[in-house]
Amino acid sequence: MTGDRQAADQALPACILVFNASDPCGAGGLAADITASASVGAHPLPVTTGVYVRDTTEIFDHSALDDETVGEQARAVLEDLSVQAIKVGFVGSPENIGTIAEITADYDGVPVIAYMPDLSWLRESAIEPYLDAFRELLLPQTSVLVGNHGTLWRWLLPDWDGERSPTARDLARAAGELGVPYTLVTGIPLPEQFVENVLASPEKILGSGRFELFDATFTGAGDTLSAALTALIANGFDLGEATSEALAYLDGCLASGFRPGMGHALPDRMFWAQSDDEDEGDRIDTLLEETTSFEGFVIPPHDTKH
């Protein structure tokens, strides 16, 4: 390969493979993954795992695609393109989780960022099999687990009986027992209308960011954050830098959020392109300065085989 060709390849945007459901209102799912990852400089390769029936207030139903269709989409892309990171959102069924776990095992040098959303809308009989499959098949392949404090608490530490709420490190330790080296815990309640987002390993806290709560209720923040994190890792940021940048990006999305319908507000994932505020870049720099420094480190490969 010539030097000019190598330089051209290095100038190309990083590609991320994304497994998620189609969201017709654009709040979350693949719509969030595509816009967020493109906004921070990656090229998304969206694999549709199912379809939501939803509006900006609630999810009414979901139809999962069969696992063979999901696998064929992903394999076709992987045979053609080089992928630098993989994001897994809500994929609809234990069978789809199994297929995705087989794929991530085949590409064990590619970091996997898994986002666990709130599943309280899903019928009760379907929640436990989904979580069990995710825990047993996909978590051993996961490089970074992302989730809200309450969601991860109910899932990973259902029998917690301590006088205090579990810390981010408690949750990271529980995830670590299942093979996850790093966990990003979001939405930890703090006094005076603040929340904390913490990146932790089973051994220690690696960094945290303190953010003020917005008055609006948002839909799609978790998919936005996890997609941005995946894209930044794919672009060569170490996990500490990627986490700081992704949290600052999410805060900018929420600060510029909008309410297109009668339900919840949505993050404006293209705020940087639409804002007339010349100080927007300074605001992001300030957010990064106010965020506790995240340690820089390399994500280890996952090598569990199925």
Secondary structure, DSSP 4 states (H G I P E B T S, - for coil): --HHHHHHHHHSPEEEEEEEEE-TTSSSHHHHHHHHHHHTTEEEEEEEEEEEEE-SS-EEEEEEPPHHHHHHHHHHHHHHS--SEEEE---SSHHHHHHHHHHHHHTTTS-EEEEE---TTS-HHHHHHHHHHIIIIIGGG-SEEEEEHHHHHHHH-TT---SSPPPHHHHHHHHHTTT-SEEEEEEEEETTTEEEEEEE-SS-EEEEEEEEPPSS-BSSHHHHHHHHHHHHHHTT--HHHHHHHHHHHHHHHHHT-B--SSS-BB--TTHHHH---TTHHHHHHHHHHHSPPPPP-PPPPP----
